[in-house]
Amino acid sequence: MGERIELPTTVNGVCVFCAIAYGRAEASVVVDDGELLAIADLRPATTGHLLVIPRRHVEGLTDLPPDLGGRMFQLGQRVAGALRRSGLRCEGVNLFLADGAAAGQEIFHVHLHVLPRFGGDGFRLRADWRVRDRAELDELAARVAAAL
């Protein structure tokens, strides 16, 4: 397995995904519908790992207009189906969006990861998966509901 190489987040002072979206940086494009691109990830977690990015610069999930976010997930769903039909090893798919540095976002241009999965692929999310008490869950739900 190769060593993790840090990739640039800008190209000539421009966000790398903006540079890709406007043809100023290379990418292997799967779909270009004018507003969204689906591209092969340069540093894939699994073979076939794709990214769905809006052409216009949007830093994070809360900045993403709901209609554009909906279209991002629709395109993610389409390319996930295409991955399953492509002949690449794909027994399942994860959709993953990291919003903010604490969530693992490295390039601050919102993007949706479409990850083909198969048994033994080595991709894992580690967490504290303990079952929580109902009172704790009810309090959490009330706090989030109040913030809506």
N, C-alpha and C positions, 0 to 999 in steps of 0.2 A: 504494500500500500504506500502511495506517495506521500511525501512530506507536504504539510499544509503551507501554501504560499499565500502571503497577504497580497491581495490585488488592489490596484489603485481605485479610489472611489471617484476620481475626477480624471478627465482627459483635457489637457490644455485649459485648466481652470473651470471646466464645465462638468456637471454631474455625468458620470459614465453612462447612465441609462439615457439621459438626454442626448448625449453624444451618439449613442447607438440609435436612438429614435430618429435622429435627424441626419443619419448617414455619415457622421464624423468619426465613428469608431466601428470596427468590424463586429458582426454578430452572425450567428447561424439562425436565420429566421424560419420559423415554422408557419406563422400566420402574421400578416400585416393587414388589419382592416381599416387603417387610416387613423383610428384613435388608440388602438391597442396593438401591442406586439406580443407574440409568444416566441421566445428564443431559447436555444439550448444554453444551459448554465455552463459557464466556462470552467467552474470548479464543482462538478456534479457530485452529489451525495450517493447517487446510484446512476447507472447508465440509463440515459433517457430523461434525466432531470431537466425540466423546463421551467422558465420564468414567464409570467404574464405581467407586462408592464404597460402603464398608460404612456402614450406619446408625450403628453404634457407633464411638466414637473409637478408632482404632488408628493410632499415629504412623507406624510404618515397617514394612517388609517382615518384619524379624525378630520384630516384635511380633504379626504377623498369624497367628492360628491356621490350621494347614494346611487344615482343612476349609473355613473361610471363604475362604481364598486360592484354593482349588480352585473354589469357587462363583463367586468374582470372575472368574476366567479363563473359566469356563463361560458366564457372562453376557456377558463380552467377546466370546466366540465367537458367541453368539446375535445380539448387536447388530451384529457385523461382517457376518454373513450378511444381516441386515435392511438394513444400509447398501447392500449389493450389489444387493438387490431393490428399494430405495426409489425408484429413478429419479434419485437424486443421482449426480454423477460419482464413480465408485468403481471403479477398475480393479485395485485391490489394497488391502490393509489392513496397517497396522502396529499391533501392541500394544506399548505402552511404559509402563514403570513406573519412575519415578525414586525411588530410595531414598537419602535423605540430601542435604544441601546440595551436596556435591561432585558428585552425580549430576544436579543440577538440580531437586531437589524444592524447591518454593516454599511449598506448604501442607503442613504436617506432620500430615496425616491421609491415610493410604495411599490411593492412587487409581490406577486403570489407565486410560491413555489408549487410545482406539480411534480411529485416524486413517485415514479414507478417503484413498487415494492414487491419483494419476493422473500420467501423463507431464507433466513441466513444472510440477508444482505448487509447486516451490521449497523443499519441506521436505527438509532434509539433516542427517545426522549426520556431523561431520568427525572423523577419527581418523587415527592412524598405522597404516595397513593393511599394513605390511610383513610378509612371510612370516618366521616365526621359526625358529631352529634347533631340531631335535628335542630336543637336550639341555636347552635352556631350557624347552621345553614339558613335558618329562618332569619337570623339577625343580618347575615350577609345579604340575603335576598332583599330584605327591607331597605338596607342602605343603598343598594344599587338601584332599586325601584324608585327611591326618593330622589336620586340623582338624575333620573330620566326627565 
